[in-house]
Amino acid sequence: MVASLSAMRGSGRAERVTGTPEPTIPPRVDVIDLTGHARLGSRGPYVRAFLGLDDDQAGPLAVATRLDVQVHDWITYLPHARLPHATITAMVTWLLVWLDTACDDHPGIDEFAADLLGIVRDVHAAQRTGGPGEKVGRCPTVLRDESTCATTLRADPYLNRIACPRCSTTWNRETGGWQRLRARQDDTRTEQGKAEREVA
């Protein structure tokens, strides 16, 4: 989850050069928010902003913070459990270990499921927003269910590869991957047009 977001996160750093420096690509603030460290203290300001009580707080709450809130809530119903490290990997593993027990004993398991769905939606929304660069059509990769991925692709002017944020297929410019991508996109459009004409 976070690995895909980290790929979109700009560094915002420029190398020291002589002459006029080129502007750097600004970092994605929404991605920075989502990939931040777990901070339980940020939950209160976030909720106040959500309720319209605080105009100074904006942006999504970090995934790690949201998971950490759930871990601290669950452990009150799990007397034999120990708190995991406040990393996404450790907390997800911990929540999976205790999931069956929580489903049986935790009164707020429905709220947990809703919050987890919200986390997934926020991460997917950040991926769909895309990073810097120009739109270069849709991903032509055929998925396991034989449907076409069709996720919008972007070409970053500072990178030599295009990567699909959904299926992770990549095309490298140096090895002719961009030309193959364009050819496959053309083939996909031709196939779709033919199928539509046959249905009509």
N, C-alpha and C positions, 0 to 999 in steps of 0.2 A: 504494500500500500504506500508506505513512505518512500520506498525506492523510486517509484514512478514519479512522485512529487519532487524528490530531490533532483531528478534530471531536469525539471522545469525551472528550478530555483536559480536565478542569476546571481553571480558573485558580487556584482557592483564594484569590482576592483579594476583599476586601470594600471598597466605597467608604466614605469617611469621611462619616458621618452623625451627626446629633445624636440623642439618645435611645438606645434599646436597639437595637444592630445585629442584623440578622437573620443566622442562621447561614449560612455559605457552603456550597456543595456541595463535598464533599471531592474532591480529584483522584483519578483512577483510577491507583493505584500500578502495576498491571500495564501500563497504556498508557505511563506515564512510563518504566518500565523498557525497554519495547520501542522507544520513540522517542528514547532517549538517544543521546549522541554515541559515536563509536567509541573504545573504550578497551581496547587490547590487554591491559593489566595486569589487567583484571577477569575475563579468561578463566580464570586459575588458581583464584581463589576460587570462581568459579561451578562449575568442575569438582569442586573439593573438596566443595562443598555438595551437588552431585548425587550424589557417592559417599558422602554421609553423614559426611564427615570434618570438617565445619564447620557448626555450627548457626546461626551468625550471618549467613550468606549465604543470601538467598532471592530469589525472583522470577526472571522470565526475563531472559536476557542480551539486551542491545540488539541490534536487527537490524543496525545499523551495525557493531557490534563483531564479530558473527558473519561478516559479509561481509568485514570488514577482515582477519580471520584467514585466510579463504580467499584473498584477494588476496595476502597475504604468503606464503602457501604456494605459490600458483601461480607467483609471480614467480621462485622458485628454479628452475623448469623452463622459464622464458621469458627467456633471456638478453638479448633485444633489447627487452623491454618496460620501461616506466617505471611507477612506482607512481602510481595516480590519487589525487585528493584523497579524503579519508576521509569523503565524503558518500555517502548511499545511491544517489543518482542517478548520480554519477560512478563508483562501484564497480560498480553493475549494468551500466552501459554498458561498462565495461572488461572485466568478466567475459564479457559477450556477444561482444565483439570477439575475445577469445582462446578462446572456447568450443571451436571446432573443433580448435584446436591442443592444448588441454588434454585433449580427449577422446582424441586420438591419443597424447599423450606423458605425461600425468600419471597416476601409478600409483594415486592416491587419488580418481579421479573419481567412483567409486561413493559414497564417503563424502561428497563434496561434494553429490551429488544428494540423499542422505539428509538432510544438514543443511539444504539448501534447502527440502526438503519440511517439515522441522521448523519452519523460519521461517514458511512459509505457514500451517501448522497453528496456530502460536502467535498469528499475526495474526488469523486467522479466529476463534480461540477468544476473543480479546479483543473482537472485534466482536460475537460471539454473546452474550457476557456482558451486553452492552448498557450504556448509560450510566444516569444517574439518570432517574427518572421512572417512571410507571406503564405497565404493559403495556396496549396498546390493540388487541389482535388481531394478525392476520397481514397481510402485504403482499399486496394483490390484483392486483398488476401481472402482466400476461401477458408472459412472456419470449419470446425469438426462437423457441425450440423449441415454443411454444404451451402450455407448462406455466405454472402459477401460481407466482410467487416464494415466497409463503407464509412469509417470514422474519418473526419476531416483531418488532413495532414498539413503540416506547416514546414517550410524550409527556413531554417535559421541562417541568416547571412554569415554568421560566425562559425558555423559548423559544416562539415562535409558529409553529414548524414541526415537522413530524414527517418524519424522513428514514429511508428504508430503508437499513440498512448493507450490504445485498447488491447491490441493483440501483440504488441512489441516487435512486429516485423520491422526491419531496418533496411535502408537502401543507401549504400555508400557512393558518393559522387566519384571518388578516385577509381573505383572498380567498374564504372559504367552503370551503377545501380540506379541512378536517376533516369537514365534513358530507358532502362528496363521497366522502371516504375511507370513512366509515361506510356510506354507501349502497352503494358498490362492494363492501365486505366482505359486506354483507347479500346482494347479488346473487350473489356468489361462493358463499356458503354455500347459497343456494337452488339454484344450478346444480349444485353438488356433490351435494346431497341428491337432486336429480332423477336425476342420473347413477347414483348408488348404487342407487336404487329400480329403475331400468331394468335394471341388471345383475342384481339379485336377481330 
